[in-house]
């Protein structure tokens, strides 16, 4: 899924491949070190619009999912931008079907969509699902795109009382 970054809708970036590669490498190194030390880490990626922050996050999540043979990280890409989430999910599902057909494999659109939804999610749905279970989420690597939409606990609590009862 997302192999070779062939999905035109999400691959455009003003950032060069060198910068994207260096960013992904630094983030992966931080994740690996935290995992080895039993620690947690928060990494912030900044840049001007079009710098490739979203693409760097997508690249990281795809790479981590691909290399997670033991299926313990459950890397996920979260965004508060609903239209972006839907476009990414649809584009990746279509690309998975096309890539599978090119390999003479049959993957249904619904199966491809299910895979895309598993790793590209709306932050609000992720939050709501996490509130249903008091245990920690299964996801161990989380990329939160659109961090300007991040709320503190007071703001979240107010929203949840007023809008979600």
GIHU-V549512 format. One record per residue. N is the residue number from 1. SS is DSSP state (h for helix, s for strand, l for the rest). OMEGA is omega in whole degrees, -180 to 180 (999 if undefined). D_FIRST is the distance of its C-alpha to the first C-alpha in Angstrom with 2 decimals. Layout:
BEGIN
n | ss | omega | d_first
N | SS | OMEGA | D_FIRST
N | SS | OMEGA | D_FIRST
END
This chain:
BEGIN
n | ss | omega | d_first
1 | l | 179 | 0.00
2 | l | -179 | 3.80
3 | h | 177 | 5.26
4 | h | 178 | 8.86
5 | h | -178 | 8.90
6 | l | -178 | 9.78
7 | l | -172 | 10.00
8 | h | -177 | 13.75
9 | h | -175 | 14.52
10 | h | -175 | 13.21
11 | h | -178 | 13.76
12 | l | 178 | 17.53
13 | l | 176 | 19.44
14 | l | 180 | 22.94
15 | l | 177 | 21.99
16 | l | 179 | 21.85
17 | h | -180 | 19.23
18 | h | 179 | 21.89
19 | h | 179 | 22.20
20 | h | 179 | 18.52
21 | h | 180 | 18.36
22 | h | 179 | 21.59
23 | h | 180 | 20.57
24 | h | -180 | 17.39
25 | h | 180 | 19.64
26 | h | 179 | 22.40
27 | h | 179 | 20.36
28 | h | 178 | 18.86
29 | h | 179 | 22.44
30 | h | 179 | 23.82
31 | h | -179 | 21.47
32 | h | 179 | 22.30
33 | h | 179 | 25.98
34 | h | 180 | 26.12
35 | h | -180 | 24.57
36 | h | -178 | 27.07
37 | h | -176 | 29.91
38 | l | -177 | 29.09
39 | l | 174 | 29.07
40 | l | -179 | 27.16
41 | l | 173 | 26.22
42 | l | 179 | 25.68
43 | l | 177 | 24.47
44 | l | 177 | 25.09
45 | l | -178 | 23.56
46 | l | 178 | 25.93
47 | l | 179 | 26.36
48 | l | 175 | 27.54
49 | l | -179 | 25.61
50 | l | -178 | 23.17
51 | l | 179 | 23.12
52 | l | -179 | 19.38
53 | h | 179 | 19.55
54 | h | 179 | 16.76
55 | h | 177 | 14.48
56 | h | 178 | 15.67
57 | h | 178 | 14.83
58 | h | 178 | 11.24
59 | h | -179 | 11.00
60 | h | -178 | 12.87
61 | h | 179 | 10.99
62 | h | 179 | 7.59
63 | h | -178 | 10.01
64 | h | 179 | 12.02
65 | h | -179 | 9.61
66 | h | -175 | 8.64
67 | h | -177 | 12.42
68 | l | -176 | 13.76
69 | l | -179 | 14.99
70 | l | 176 | 17.80
71 | l | 179 | 15.76
72 | l | -176 | 18.34
73 | l | -178 | 16.79
74 | l | -179 | 14.58
75 | l | -178 | 13.47
76 | s | 176 | 13.45
77 | s | -178 | 13.77
78 | s | 176 | 16.98
79 | s | 174 | 18.87
80 | l | -179 | 22.20
81 | l | -176 | 21.45
82 | h | 179 | 20.80
83 | h | 178 | 20.22
84 | h | -180 | 17.60
85 | h | -179 | 15.73
86 | h | 180 | 16.05
87 | h | 179 | 15.06
88 | h | 180 | 11.82
89 | h | -179 | 10.98
90 | h | -180 | 12.16
91 | h | -180 | 10.59
92 | h | 178 | 6.95
93 | h | 179 | 8.24
94 | h | -179 | 10.03
95 | h | 178 | 7.55
96 | h | 179 | 5.64
97 | h | -180 | 9.37
98 | h | 180 | 10.38
99 | h | 179 | 8.22
100 | h | 179 | 9.36
101 | h | 179 | 12.77
102 | h | 177 | 13.03
103 | l | -177 | 12.74
104 | l | 175 | 15.29
105 | l | 180 | 13.35
106 | l | 174 | 13.91
107 | l | -179 | 11.48
108 | l | 178 | 13.45
109 | h | -180 | 12.77
110 | h | 177 | 14.06
111 | h | 178 | 11.84
112 | h | 179 | 8.64
113 | h | 178 | 10.70
114 | h | 178 | 11.74
115 | h | -179 | 8.45
116 | h | -179 | 8.15
117 | h | -180 | 11.85
118 | h | -178 | 11.74
119 | h | 171 | 10.50
120 | s | -173 | 11.82
121 | s | 173 | 15.40
122 | s | -177 | 18.80
123 | h | -178 | 21.07
124 | h | 176 | 23.91
125 | h | 178 | 22.25
126 | h | 179 | 21.18
127 | h | -178 | 24.82
128 | h | 178 | 26.31
129 | h | -180 | 24.46
130 | h | 179 | 25.47
131 | h | -180 | 29.05
132 | h | -177 | 29.24
133 | l | -178 | 29.02
134 | l | 178 | 31.20
135 | l | 178 | 29.03
136 | l | 176 | 26.55
137 | l | -180 | 22.97
138 | l | -178 | 20.64
139 | l | -179 | 18.38
140 | l | 175 | 19.63
141 | l | -176 | 17.57
142 | s | 173 | 17.75
143 | s | -180 | 17.21
144 | s | 178 | 19.62
145 | s | 179 | 19.38
146 | l | -176 | 22.60
147 | h | 177 | 24.81
148 | h | 178 | 27.86
149 | h | -180 | 27.25
150 | l | -178 | 27.76
151 | l | 173 | 30.97
152 | l | -174 | 33.54
153 | h | 179 | 34.72
154 | h | -179 | 37.66
155 | h | 178 | 35.66
156 | h | -180 | 33.10
157 | h | 178 | 36.00
158 | h | 179 | 37.83
159 | h | -176 | 34.85
160 | h | 178 | 34.22
161 | h | -174 | 37.95
162 | h | -173 | 38.41
163 | h | -175 | 35.26
164 | h | -180 | 34.00
165 | l | 999 | 37.41
END
